[in-house]
Amino acid sequence: MTGTPQVVVLGGTGLMAQAAAARLITAIVDAQAARGSASVVLTGGRNGNALLRALAASPARDAVDWTRLDLWWGDERFLPEGDPDRNYVQARAELLDQVPLDPARVHPMPYSGGPWGDDVDAAAAAYAAELAAAAGPAGPASPASHSPVPAFDVLLLGVGPDTHVASLFPEHPGVRETELTVVGVHGAPKPPPLRTSMTLPAIRAAREVWLLAAGEDKAGAVARALSGADGLQAPAAGARGRSRTLWLLDRAAASDLPAALRPPV
């Protein structure tokens, strides 16, 4: 597991989204050159959607072979299929409908009212099974065993003002999960109360985890997470990649960081 997180501070929210989009294009192109395809976990919310919007507007987006890209989601609001508050629906509007993706390689999280009805736990189990099926063998030494999730190249996370990432909220049961890769979330402290979310074990399987935060309302959460807070009380502190953990911040979100943790802008 990677050690000290890398912190990058950009001058403003727009610059942060553009820089994150440029980095993501490079990461996808590099992964496709090295392994033939790339795997990315998307995030929703204000900063996740701003990144997708910047990526859609970037002339460099055509460097990506969109047909060789697998897309997953770190969490989702458990709402009807076409509900505009679903992360998947918002991602389609910001980017996905504008690029030539292979539909078989786009993996939205389950919606309510589908095959799982209103059973959010069954929906979470179904997504966990889809992840495991896509993961393939864990390695040549143990061909009969499988990794529970694919080796994501980049897993994106927005950071909430309470330090939540995905739909893992401070002190909630999901943040304590050590075995399941996806959980149903009940009674989320922000609406809607029912959600599905990857767990920290699934997040930590990614090669790189990128955490996005912009705005003064995120400054306290960023400072707590990067100052050694406990992962149960500050879930963002527990989100780490296997080879790199990257925090992409704007100046306002970085404003409460101690000088030792704040790089030059």
FENPELIN-V427953 format. One record per backbone hydrogen bond with DSSP energy under -1.0 kcal/mol. CO is the residue of the C=O (numbers start at 1). NH is the residue of the N-H. E is the energy in kcal/mol with one decimal. If there is no record, write none. Layout:
BEGIN
co:nh:e
CO:NH:E
CO:NH:E
END
This chain:
BEGIN
co:nh:e
6:247:-3.3
8:249:-2.7
10:251:-1.1
12:16:-2.3
13:17:-2.2
14:18:-2.2
15:19:-2.8
16:20:-2.5
17:21:-2.3
18:22:-2.4
19:23:-2.3
20:24:-2.3
21:25:-2.4
22:26:-2.0
23:27:-2.5
24:28:-2.6
25:29:-2.6
26:30:-2.6
27:31:-2.2
28:32:-2.6
29:33:-2.1
30:34:-2.0
31:35:-3.0
32:36:-1.6
38:70:-2.9
39:153:-2.4
39:154:-1.4
40:72:-2.4
41:156:-2.7
42:74:-2.0
45:49:-2.5
46:50:-1.5
47:51:-2.0
48:52:-1.9
49:53:-2.3
50:54:-2.3
51:55:-2.5
52:56:-2.4
53:57:-1.5
58:61:-1.6
60:63:-2.2
61:64:-1.5
64:66:-1.2
65:68:-1.9
66:69:-1.0
68:38:-1.9
70:40:-2.7
71:107:-2.6
72:42:-3.2
74:198:-3.4
76:196:-2.4
77:79:-1.9
79:112:-1.8
80:83:-1.9
83:86:-1.9
86:90:-2.1
87:91:-2.6
88:92:-2.1
89:93:-1.7
90:94:-2.2
91:95:-2.5
91:96:-1.9
92:97:-1.9
95:98:-2.7
96:99:-1.0
99:101:-2.0
102:105:-2.6
103:106:-1.3
105:71:-2.6
114:117:-2.1
116:119:-2.3
117:113:-2.6
118:120:-1.2
119:123:-2.0
120:124:-2.1
121:125:-2.2
122:126:-2.1
123:127:-1.9
124:128:-2.3
125:129:-2.1
126:130:-1.8
127:131:-2.4
128:132:-2.3
129:133:-2.2
130:134:-1.7
131:135:-1.2
136:147:-1.3
139:142:-1.3
142:145:-1.7
145:138:-1.8
150:152:-1.6
152:207:-3.3
154:41:-2.4
155:210:-2.5
157:212:-3.0
160:163:-2.4
163:236:-1.8
164:160:-2.8
165:168:-2.9
168:165:-1.2
169:172:-2.2
173:176:-1.5
174:177:-1.1
181:199:-2.1
183:197:-2.1
185:195:-1.8
193:188:-2.0
194:78:-2.1
195:185:-3.5
196:76:-2.5
197:183:-2.7
199:203:-2.4
200:204:-2.7
202:205:-1.1
203:206:-1.6
206:242:-3.1
207:243:-3.1
207:244:-1.6
208:155:-2.3
209:246:-2.8
210:157:-2.3
211:248:-2.9
212:159:-1.9
213:250:-1.2
215:218:-1.6
216:219:-1.4
218:222:-2.5
219:223:-2.3
220:224:-2.3
221:225:-2.5
222:226:-2.2
224:229:-1.4
230:234:-2.3
232:171:-2.7
234:237:-2.4
235:238:-1.5
236:239:-1.0
241:2:-1.7
244:209:-2.1
245:6:-3.1
246:211:-3.0
247:8:-2.8
248:213:-2.0
249:10:-3.0
250:254:-1.5
252:255:-1.2
254:257:-1.6
258:261:-1.7
END
